[in-house]
Amino acid sequence: MGYTRADWSAHFSEGRDFRQLGDDEKRLIAEHAPPPAGGRALDACCGTGELAAFLATLGYTVDATDFAEGALARARAERSTVEGVRWLCLDVEEDDPADLHEDGYDVVTLRMAVAFVRDRCRVLRGLGARLRENGTLIVITPVVERTPEERRHIALDEDELVLLTEGFEEAVRFDAAGMAVLVLRKPGGSFASLEKGRPGPQAVAGAAAVVTDPSGRVLLGRSVRNMWEVPGGRIETGESAQAAAVREPAKETGLAAREEDAHVLAVLHDDRADVRRITVVVRITAWEGLLGLPEPHRFLPLGMARSAHPGHPGGLLRAHRPDVARGMAGSAARAGACPLLPVRRRRASGGRRARPDRTAAHADGGVRRPGRLGPLPAGPGRAA
């Protein structure tokens, strides 16, 4: 069964229909939406017009809408003797509702159709907005647990039924021979989102910290795998990318920073084996502390490497971390400006300017005093 106008028109033109309006449904409608004097009703997605005709017998003046011409052709032919019904070709999701009455409706019905509506909350909110004061929106739908498996595409499960009631201050559910009948009043309540169970993991999220100093040098470390790397790691549960980008350098280098000095530059995506990786590139513009080597089992001595363009780490990263450099360049192009920010070096405690610790431990436990960090070898991320 299709979802286009042409498919639905063919469905009805071929003589097919949905479940007939039952006595329990009629009783509940009459009980919970009795027509006031001059009552007006809107039957959305009316199909062949059975419910619209019933509303007319209750005393309502009815607007019956459907987007399938095949359905409306049958409705006009099969309900030709019913008075007080206006048949309108209208898609409640997409079309301009200008043909509907501006002064609203006392009851709006949506039967056997909500399962096929893509944006249900928005549509119900729109229908609710057309209710007059003390008006009622009635939604009738099959329920998954009471529907044969091969027809469950026309039904809603319990979570989906709960979501239909969001946005209405009053919501009552009734059963009508296995059909759920929702009686909704007083639109304007809050909405809530609901996920079905725990979602399956789609990717591994991490943060890469680009730590620079006022001279434009970038903090890089040569890993024991002989790779030049920026500090970074996985974003933990409940943690922001900025928080991870502050935490990882503190753990790997001993430098402390604050989240307000961490600025997202770009988001990178790549695949490693069968794992999708999402890396948020974050620039750290202020930090304090002494550069150390808390994890000698992972890194050789760390240091600030000078870029060919002082104040702009892009040249250095293009040579040794091209993935991060591409992400920064893409961020600048999208924003229309360079993503680099002013760098501030905070003073360490005691008021004296902190200097990098030029003594770093090797992975084998030895000690080296390297003086200045020499030039990095050329290559796309791997040491020569």
PEBELVEN-V669197 format. One record per backbone hydrogen bond with DSSP energy under -0.5 kcal/mol. NH is the residue of the N-H (numbers start at 0). CO is the residue of the C=O. If there is no record, write none. Layout:
BEGIN
NH;CO
NH;CO
END
This chain:
BEGIN
7;3
8;4
9;5
10;6
11;7
12;8
13;9
14;11
15;10
25;21
26;22
27;23
28;24
29;25
30;26
31;27
32;28
38;35
40;60
41;106
42;62
43;41
43;108
44;64
45;64
48;45
52;48
53;49
54;50
55;51
56;52
57;53
58;54
58;55
59;54
60;38
61;59
61;83
62;40
63;61
63;85
64;42
64;62
65;87
68;66
70;67
71;67
72;68
73;69
74;70
75;71
76;72
77;73
78;74
79;76
81;78
85;61
86;84
87;63
87;85
89;65
89;87
91;89
94;90
98;95
99;96
103;100
104;129
105;39
106;39
107;135
108;41
109;137
110;43
111;139
115;112
116;113
119;117
122;118
123;119
124;120
125;121
126;122
127;123
128;124
129;125
129;126
130;127
131;104
134;131
135;105
136;183
137;107
137;135
138;136
138;181
139;109
140;179
141;153
142;177
143;155
145;142
146;143
150;147
151;148
153;150
154;151
155;141
160;156
161;157
162;158
163;159
164;160
164;161
165;161
165;162
166;189
167;164
168;185
169;184
171;182
173;180
175;178
178;175
179;140
180;173
181;138
181;179
182;171
182;180
183;136
183;181
184;169
187;166
188;166
196;194
203;275
204;202
205;277
206;232
207;279
208;230
209;207
209;281
210;208
211;209
211;283
212;216
215;212
217;304
218;210
219;217
219;302
220;228
221;300
222;220
222;226
223;297
225;222
227;380
228;220
232;206
234;204
235;233
238;235
243;239
244;240
245;241
246;242
247;243
248;244
249;245
250;246
251;247
252;248
253;248
253;249
254;248
255;287
260;257
261;258
262;260
262;282
264;280
265;280
267;278
269;276
271;274
272;270
274;271
276;269
277;203
278;267
278;276
279;205
279;277
280;265
280;278
281;207
281;279
282;262
283;209
284;260
284;282
286;343
287;255
291;252
294;251
295;292
297;294
298;294
299;221
302;219
304;217
304;302
311;308
314;311
316;312
317;313
318;314
319;315
320;316
323;320
324;320
325;321
326;322
327;323
328;324
329;325
330;326
331;327
332;328
333;329
334;330
335;331
336;331
343;284
345;286
345;343
347;351
350;347
357;355
359;357
359;367
361;365
364;361
367;359
369;357
369;367
380;318
380;378
382;225
END
